[in-house]
Amino acid sequence: MMMSEFLSEVFTLSLLFIAIGFYAIYRAKKAQSEHEKNVASYDKNLLNFAKILGVKDHIDLVKFDEILAEALKEKLIFKFNKSTSQEKFISFIKEENFKTKPQISQNHIDEAFLNLCASSLVEPFKLAILKNEDQIYGFLFEKEQLFALIDSAALLGENIIICE
């Protein structure tokens, strides 16, 4: 009698461990498929961002930084940092895009200067920036395209800020 109870316990525990094993496999597969969906979604959002930005050969680009680098090469955006002179910054935007050219001081670029530039732009242009480490990327686009870019970048976890 003692041996059959022992075998019964062992058999019951074996079934329990098998059930736990199958459940663990099921959860792992489910997590993997969720991860694959998220990766596919990120890639789709990345391609969409590149398309809205106007990058020509965006199919091969797989990182946000690569898209920014390509957009920079194609002169769709511009890059500056805090030590960039105000005159150089205005040259990125081009004088014809201003209603009135902002007054330039010897100071470097700050929030007040960015807002002054943004308020001096001709319609329908808007100015936005993206801070990426010590570099700042400038986006000068028509309002609708800029809002689409901001929404698309937000899906990628990037924060493009409009200068008002």
Backbone hydrogen bonds, N-H to C=O, Kabsch-Sander energy under -0.5 kcal/mol:
donor,donor_aa,acceptor,acceptor_aa,energy
5,E,1,M,-1.8
6,F,2,M,-2.0
7,L,3,M,-2.6
8,S,4,S,-2.2
9,E,5,E,-2.4
10,V,6,F,-2.6
11,F,7,L,-2.6
12,T,8,S,-2.4
13,L,9,E,-2.8
14,S,10,V,-2.4
15,L,11,F,-2.2
16,L,12,T,-2.1
17,F,13,L,-2.6
18,I,14,S,-2.3
19,A,15,L,-2.5
20,I,16,L,-2.4
21,G,17,F,-2.4
22,F,18,I,-2.5
23,Y,19,A,-2.2
24,A,20,I,-2.4
25,I,21,G,-2.2
26,Y,22,F,-2.4
27,R,23,Y,-2.5
28,A,24,A,-2.2
29,K,25,I,-2.4
30,K,26,Y,-2.2
31,A,27,R,-2.5
32,Q,28,A,-2.2
33,S,29,K,-2.3
34,E,30,K,-2.0
35,H,31,A,-2.4
36,E,32,Q,-2.5
37,K,33,S,-2.1
38,N,34,E,-2.4
39,V,35,H,-2.5
40,A,36,E,-2.4
41,S,37,K,-2.5
42,Y,38,N,-2.6
43,D,39,V,-2.6
44,K,40,A,-2.3
45,N,41,S,-2.5
46,L,42,Y,-2.6
47,L,43,D,-2.4
48,N,44,K,-2.2
49,F,45,N,-2.4
50,A,46,L,-2.3
51,K,47,L,-2.3
52,I,48,N,-2.6
53,L,49,F,-2.5
54,G,50,A,-1.4
55,V,50,A,-2.1
58,H,55,V,-0.6
58,H,56,K,-1.1
61,L,58,H,-0.8
67,I,63,K,-1.8
68,L,64,F,-2.2
69,A,65,D,-2.5
70,E,66,E,-2.3
71,A,67,I,-2.7
72,L,68,L,-2.1
73,K,69,A,-2.1
74,E,70,E,-2.2
75,K,72,L,-1.3
76,L,71,A,-3.0
77,I,71,A,-0.9
78,F,138,G,-1.9
80,F,136,I,-3.0
84,T,81,N,-1.9
86,Q,107,N,-0.7
89,F,85,S,-2.1
90,I,86,Q,-2.4
91,S,87,E,-1.8
92,F,88,K,-1.4
93,I,89,F,-1.4
94,K,90,I,-2.2
97,N,94,K,-1.7
98,F,95,E,-1.8
99,K,120,S,-3.8
100,T,120,S,-0.6
109,I,82,K,-0.5
109,I,84,T,-0.9
114,L,110,D,-2.4
115,N,111,E,-2.5
116,L,112,A,-2.1
117,C,113,F,-2.6
118,A,114,L,-2.6
119,S,115,N,-2.3
120,S,116,L,-1.0
120,S,117,C,-0.6
121,L,118,A,-0.9
122,V,97,N,-2.5
125,F,122,V,-1.5
126,K,141,F,-2.6
127,L,163,C,-0.5
128,A,139,F,-2.2
129,I,161,I,-2.9
130,L,137,Y,-2.0
132,N,130,L,-0.5
132,N,135,Q,-3.0
135,Q,132,N,-1.9
136,I,80,F,-2.9
137,Y,130,L,-2.9
138,G,78,F,-3.6
139,F,128,A,-3.1
141,F,126,K,-1.7
141,F,139,F,-0.6
143,K,124,P,-1.8
146,L,142,E,-2.6
147,F,143,K,-2.5
148,A,144,E,-2.0
149,L,145,Q,-2.3
150,I,146,L,-2.5
151,D,147,F,-2.4
152,S,148,A,-2.4
153,A,149,L,-2.8
154,A,150,I,-2.1
155,L,151,D,-1.4
156,L,152,S,-0.6
156,L,153,A,-1.0
157,G,154,A,-1.5
158,E,153,A,-2.7
160,I,158,E,-0.6
161,I,129,I,-3.2
163,C,127,L,-3.1
164,E,162,I,-0.5
